[in-house]
Amino acid sequence: MSFPRFAVSVARGLSRPRAAGLPPRSSRHATRMPGGPKFKAGDSVRQTGIYEVTHDRDHRAAHDVVMLADDVFPSCETCDQRVRFRLVRTAPYIFQDQDFEEPR
């Protein structure tokens, strides 16, 4: 059975072809970051997105959180400064997306 090229691209997670007349996606859309850089508590968040949190001494399993640009990565109540954050995927905060921006 053969699938149309579009269906194969979507199934593989590749971007869909752009509809005629629409502008290209902006850089504010999600971008996957395999093996992204690691940050520590106290570092500034440079990009809004989903971060994997890894705790010291495995007191808690790794988990994902959403962090907003210009915030600061927090310390953990148990790990203190030994917690680490890795950018998994950038993702715009909905009210910073051009289609959902709040009027000023």
SERO-4910 file (N, C-alpha, C, O; in steps of 0.05 Angstrom, whole numbers):
BEGIN
 pado doro    nc1    nc2    nc3   cac1   cac2   cac3    cc1    cc2    cc3    oc1    oc2    oc3
  Met    A     17    -23      0      0      0      0     18     25      0     37     26     16
  Ser    A     12     43    -17     29     68    -19     13     91     -8    -10     95    -13
  Phe    A     28    108      8     16    131     20     24    156      4     46    157     -7
  Pro    A      7    176      3     15    201    -10     39    213      4     42    209     28
  Arg    A     55    228    -10     79    240      2     73    256     27     88    256     46
  Phe    A     51    271     26     43    287     49     39    270     74     48    277     95
  Ala    A     24    248     71     19    230     93     44    219    105     47    216    129
  Val    A     63    212     88     89    201     98    104    222    113    115    217    134
  Ser    A    104    247    103    118    269    117    106    274    145    120    277    164
  Val    A     79    274    147     66    278    172     72    255    191     77    260    215
  Ala    A     71    230    181     76    207    198    104    207    209    109    198    231
  Arg    A    123    218    193    151    219    202    156    244    219    179    248    228
  Gly    A    136    261    224    139    285    240    151    308    225    160    327    237
  Leu    A    152    306    198    163    328    182    142    349    178    118    343    181
  Ser    A    150    372    172    130    394    169    113    389    145    121    377    125
  Arg    A     88    399    147     69    397    125     75    419    105     86    440    111
  Pro    A     68    414     80     71    435     60     54    459     67     32    456     79
  Arg    A     64    482     62     50    507     68     27    512     49     31    509     24
  Ala    A      5    520     59    -18    526     42    -12    551     26      1    569     35
  Ala    A    -22    552      2    -17    574    -16    -27    600     -4    -49    601      7
  Gly    A    -11    621     -5    -19    647      4    -14    652     34    -17    674     43
  Leu    A     -5    631     49      1    635     77     30    641     81     47    630     66
  Pro    A     37    659     99     65    665    104     79    641    117     66    624    129
  Pro    A    106    638    114    120    616    127    117    619    157    113    640    168
  Arg    A    120    596    171    119    596    200    142    613    211    164    613    200
  Ser    A    136    626    232    157    643    245    174    625    262    168    602    268
  Ser    A    196    636    271    215    622    288    204    618    316    216    606    333
  Arg    A    180    630    321    168    628    348    153    602    351    141    597    372
  His    A    152    586    331    138    560    333    157    540    345    181    545    347
  Ala    A    146    517    353    162    496    367    185    486    351    183    482    327
  Thr    A    207    481    365    231    470    353    242    449    372    247    454    395
  Arg    A    245    424    362    256    403    379    286    407    383    300    416    365
  Met    A    295    400    407    323    404    413    335    378    424    339    376    449
  Pro    A    340    358    407    351    333    418    378    338    430    396    350    418
  Gly    A    382    329    455    407    333    469    413    362    474    436    370    473
  Gly    A    392    378    479    395    406    483    414    413    506    420    395    522
  Pro    A    422    438    508    440    446    530    427    443    557    403    444    560
  Lys    A    444    439    578    434    437    605    439    463    620    458    477    616
  Phe    A    420    468    639    421    492    655    419    485    684    408    463    690
  Lys    A    428    502    702    426    497    730    409    517    744    402    538    732
  Ala    A    401    512    768    385    531    784    400    557    785    424    558    790
  Gly    A    385    579    781    396    606    782    403    617    754    406    641    751
  Asp    A    405    599    734    410    609    707    384    622    696    362    615    704
  Ser    A    388    641    678    365    653    665    354    635    643    370    622    628
  Val    A    328    635    640    315    619    619    317    636    594    306    658    593
  Arg    A    330    626    573    334    641    548    311    637    529    304    655    514
  Gln    A    299    613    529    278    607    510    254    594    524    258    576    540
  Thr    A    230    604    517    206    591    528    204    563    515    208    560    491
  Gly    A    197    544    532    194    517    521    191    496    543    186    502    566
  Ile    A    193    472    534    190    448    552    218    439    559    235    434    542
  Tyr    A    223    436    585    249    428    596    246    402    611    227    399    626
  Glu    A    266    385    608    267    361    625    282    368    650    304    379    649
  Val    A    271    361    673    284    366    699    296    340    709    282    320    710
  Thr    A    322    341    716    336    318    727    345    325    755    359    345    759
  His    A    337    309    774    343    314    802    368    299    811    375    279    799
  Asp    A    381    309    831    405    297    842    398    272    858    377    271    872
  Arg    A    414    252    856    411    227    871    384    213    867    375    198    884
  Asp    A    372    218    845    348    203    837    326    204    858    311    184    861
  His    A    323    226    873    302    226    893    275    229    879    254    224    891
  Arg    A    275    237    854    251    239    838    258    233    809    279    240    799
  Ala    A    240    219    795    244    213    767    245    239    751    232    258    758
  Ala    A    259    238    729    260    261    711    232    268    702    215    249    698
  His    A    226    293    698    199    301    690    201    327    673    222    340    674
  Asp    A    180    333    658    180    356    641    165    379    654    146    375    668
  Val    A    175    404    648    162    428    658    162    449    636    178    447    617
  Val    A    145    469    638    145    491    619    159    515    633    152    522    656
  Met    A    178    527    620    192    550    630    189    573    611    189    569    586
  Leu    A    185    598    621    182    621    604    208    637    603    223    639    622
  Ala    A    214    647    579    238    663    575    239    686    595    218    697    602
  Asp    A    263    693    604    268    714    623    262    707    652    267    723    670
  Asp    A    252    682    657    249    673    685    276    662    693    295    663    678
  Val    A    278    652    717    303    640    728    296    611    735    275    605    746
  Phe    A    314    592    727    310    564    735    311    562    765    330    572    778
  Pro    A    291    550    778    290    549    807    307    526    818    314    507    804
  Ser    A    312    528    844    325    506    858    303    487    867    280    494    869
  Cys    A    311    463    873    293    442    883    293    442    914    314    447    926
  Glu    A    270    437    926    269    436    955    287    415    967    297    418    989
  Thr    A    292    393    952    308    371    962    337    373    951    356    370    966
  Cys    A    339    377    925    366    378    911    380    404    915    405    405    911
  Asp    A    366    424    922    376    451    924    388    460    896    373    460    877
  Gln    A    413    466    894    425    476    869    434    453    851    444    458    829
  Arg    A    430    428    859    440    405    843    420    395    823    424    374    811
  Val    A    398    409    819    378    402    798    387    413    772    399    435    771
  Arg    A    381    399    750    389    408    723    365    408    705    346    393    709
  Phe    A    366    426    685    344    430    666    356    427    638    377    438    632
  Arg    A    342    412    620    351    409    592    328    416    574    305    407    577
  Leu    A    334    434    555    313    442    536    306    419    518    323    408    503
  Val    A    281    411    518    271    389    502    260    400    476    265    390    454
  Arg    A    244    421    478    230    433    455    222    461    461    211    467    482
  Thr    A    229    479    443    219    506    446    189    506    439    180    490    423
  Ala    A    175    524    451    146    527    446    138    554    455    144    562    478
  Pro    A    125    569    438    117    597    446     95    596    467     78    579    467
  Tyr    A     97    615    485     75    620    504     51    629    488     55    646    471
  Ile    A     28    618    492      5    623    475     -1    653    471     -8    661    449
  Phe    A      2    669    492     -4    697    489     19    714    477     16    738    474
  Gln    A     40    700    469     62    713    454     61    704    425     77    713    408
  Asp    A     43    686    418     39    676    390     23    698    375      4    709    386
  Gln    A     30    703    350     17    724    335    -13    721    332    -28    740    329
  Asp    A    -23    696    333    -51    691    330    -67    694    356    -91    696    356
  Phe    A    -52    696    379    -66    697    404    -56    720    422    -64    721    445
  Glu    A    -40    738    411    -30    760    427    -52    776    439    -72    782    426
  Glu    A    -49    783    465    -69    799    478    -65    828    469    -43    838    466
  Pro    A    -87    842    465    -85    870    457    -73    886    480    -78    881    503
  Arg    A    -58    906    472    -45    923    493    -61    949    497    -53    965    514
***
